[in-house]
Amino acid sequence: MSKEELIAAIQQCAKELGRTPKCSELISRFPATKMAAIRKHLGTYTRALEESGLARTGCGFEATMDDLFRDWAEIVRKMGRIPTMTEYEHQSKFSVRPLTGRFRRWRQVPRGMHKYAEQTKLNVEYGDVTNGIA
């Protein structure tokens, strides 16, 4: 398998999954992709993801505050209210740990997100969704 075929397989797998695939998911969906081929052409799976234009996410990769904010805002808009920890876990691509790590307690997350939006001068619409944040 060539480097271009590996990259195409990774991108196709990501498209099918709707997210960056784990190495095991790639190999199970595209059996022709082998770690030996990835090592030969790209070195590591992380490098293969970078070459494929995909973000590295999941356990072991630090989520940026911007990514966390955008994910949070999308869930809040969709729900029309602040999510509980369980609701956030079910709907987010992140766990609650990056947020509770930054803001200590789940109750502090809305206020922290609001402060982040103010500090970065993001346009925040006020209304029912932001009640209780300020």
N, C-alpha and C positions, 0 to 999 in steps of 0.2 A: 504494500500500500504506500502510495507516494505522500509527501507532505501536504500537497493540495487536496488529496482525497481524505486525509485525516482531518484537515480543517473543515472541509465540506461536511464530513460525517458529524463532527462536533457541532457545527452550526445547525444541521438538520435535527440532531437530537435535542438541542436547545429549543428549537422551534416547536418540536413535538411536545416537549415537556412544559414549555412556557417559562423556563428558567434555565440557569446554567446547570448542565448535567454533572453528576458525580462520575468519577472514572468508571466505577462498576456499572452504572446505568448506561454509559456510552458503550461499553464492551458487551453488555447483554443485549442492547438494541442493534448494535452493529458489530456482529461477531468477527468481521474481518479486521477490526481495529484491535490491535494487541499492544500491550505495554512495550514490547520490544520495538515495535514500529514507532511508537510515540517517542521512546528514548532515542532511537536512531535518528529521527528527523527533527525532533523538537527538544529533546533533552528531558524535560519533566512535563507532567500533566498541567501544572500551573503555567508553564511557558506555552503549552499547546492552547490553553484557554486564552492567554494574552494574544497569541497569534490569530486566534479565531475572533478576536474582538469582543470577548465576553468578560464580564466582571466576575471576580472571584468573591463568592459569598459563602456564608455558612460558618460552621464551627471553626474557630481559629482565625477568622478574618474580621478585622475591626470594621464595624459599620460607621460611616461618617454621620455626623450630626445632621447634615443636609439630607442624606438618605432617610434617616430616622424621622426627620420632620416631615418630609414629603409623604412617607408611608403613613405616619400618624394622621396628617391632615386629610389624606384620602379616606381613611377609615372613619374619621370624625364626620366628614362631609356625607359619606355614604349612609352612616347610621343616624346622622342628625343630632348626635349627642356624644359625650365623652364615653369611650368604651371602658368596660371593666377589664381587669387583667386577663380574664379568661376569654372574653370577646376579642381582645387585641391578639392574644396568642392564636386564636382560630383564624383570624382574618389577615394577619400580618405575615410578611415574608421574614420577619425578624422575631426573635423571642422577646420577652419582657426584660431580659437581663441587661441589654445595652442601655435601656431607659432607666431601670432601677439602679444601675451602676452609676449613671450620671446624676440622677436626681434623688437617690437614696430610697425614697418610698414612692409607691405608685400614686398616692394622693398628690405628690409634688410634680408629677409629670405634666399635667396641663399647664400649670404656672411656668414650669421650665420651658415648655414648648412656646408659650406666649412670649417669654423673655427672649428666647432665641430668635423668634420672628421679629421682634422689635430691634434687637441688636444687629441683625443682618439686613434690616430694612425691607423685609418681605412684606408684600401687600396682604394684610390680614383683614378679611371681611368680618365685621362685628354683627352679631345677631344671636339667635337662639343657640347656635352651635358653640359659641365662645362664652356663654354664661358660666360664671363660676371660675373662669380662668384668671381674670385680673385680680 
